């Protein structure tokens, strides 16, 4: 029994490895603005409330994949929460359809300060392929103030982790006071 | 069939599409004859604005008869003044949502429809505003109002169940987990769901209208982004419709690549879904194992195509990558995946608490499934043999020998077992595809699109049958792109499946159907 446990502790090799390009690229993350709230800091632990504002569901599956045994985002102190009342970050996916605009705004207002908004995926940034359709508002920034963007259609889980980790580091070091 | 042809004003045959024009007043009788005497399935129903051609609107309905590879496309004209047509919902319940959609998007009135509420548009969308009409315009002020939900121009009344001890539970559109938006209203007695009404279309992005703006080549990208997890099936069906319009035939090699990738898509979806159902019963180990296998398959997708969702491979005229060259990678990943998948199934079926939750939960009877035109895994679990790969062999399916899996019980367990069997079937299809060599280039140069041509495209997605119907205008640009996702006809069946179950089992039922909101909401 003890031997078994020791063996498990010593072998760190997982059957399904991280994708090779896990290092990601620095262009993935774009911090747009940051307000005074950074001074309080998030102390390296954040809770995310995800809102699908009309995406095609690919971004959601990538967010779901963050909690699988390969990416296991909890080990970075990041977790998804069910209620906006418990959340530090609002992660928006989708081009914000007009029928979801009100729900998104209400979710944002329900979150306590300090709060950050991350637009995840090309659709959430500027409408993506749906830009110009009558039923979308062309991105989350047209509905609520967005602090940070993660590019990609959809951004892969490693991109999302990379971006969130960077945002977290920046917050902890108080370096995020761009603009 | 002679009975219908006697009533026909005009008929046209194109590939396996049989267009029959009838008079408006014969519509009800013809549909009733097809559906009851011929046992035909209503595949889709939609309206088009063809006023630039002959000054009329047209209503098309597509039927298939079991054992017949033809699509019977019945259509008739309506004018702007005389814009009502006889509703067939009482006779064929499957037409329920299609007719409401035609009314919302084109302003053509289904006469005698039991439900006059708006389906697609929510409260503040202006009344008498029909996006699919060519002369439609909306003011910015109206759009703003719509988004903020200020003016209640289309008030929506939920159905109410009254009685002692009945209470309502509203859920959504923002849910507790990471899922798509939709509103559900349960009328419950104690813990038991007495009645469920779902209000969807929160993710309505005006996709069909947007296709008209983008043009055919760009349209492939949009087709890939209609429903994320079946991106590849959507682009296949879309490309197929456009290719059929031009009269081009793709090469054997392109067909082989498409068949391979569409099966890979089915595989990762089915295994992921089986894992997800464990989240519904709280079996975390099953959920984690399923997610890990799914992840390894998605990483394979990324290595093969550069996209985890198999995007960017299909082009009109074929594919832009010869995936068959990566044989070894596919073999080694699949052999590992199948080993792990077998372990997972052994674990799931050996866990009594898991199986007991699935058994007899969320039962959908064959009768209701047939009436509502349910498709895909849900239909096959309820005993309906409906698989486009068998009934309308396309791509290379004609050459491949595989079984159609059907079960009769229609509960959550049956839907899980269908997925399990189909996943194994997909693996064997992929291996047999890789054993052969195929002729031709990956892609051919597509011909120009003839003016006013139209064609159907279809594919069997992991969730069920998918149809595209595309018509070009005189310059060869899209005049109308209509798609019918499998979710569109499966959603109305969910309230029937959960009736009599307890509220905590709803997520489990919902996961067993695993329907796409974005695909349904157009």
Interface residues (C-beta under 8 A of the other chain):
Chain A: X15 X16 X19 X50 X51 X52 X53 X54 X55 X56 X57 X58 X59 X60 X61 X62 X63 X64 X65 X67 X68 X69 X70 X71 X80 X82 X83 X84 X94 X95 X97 X98 X99 X100 X101 X102 X103 X105 X107 X123 X128 X129 X130 X132 X133 X134 X135 X136 X137 X143 X153 X154 X156
Chain B: X121 X122 X125 X131 X138 X143 X146 X147 X148 X149 X173 X174 X176 X177 X178 X179 X180 X181 X201 X202 X203 X204 X205 X206 X207 X209 X210 X213 X221 X222 X225 X226 X227 X228 X229 X231 X288 X291 X292 X294 X295 X296 X298 X299 X302 X308 X309 X311 X336 X340 X516 X517 X518 X521
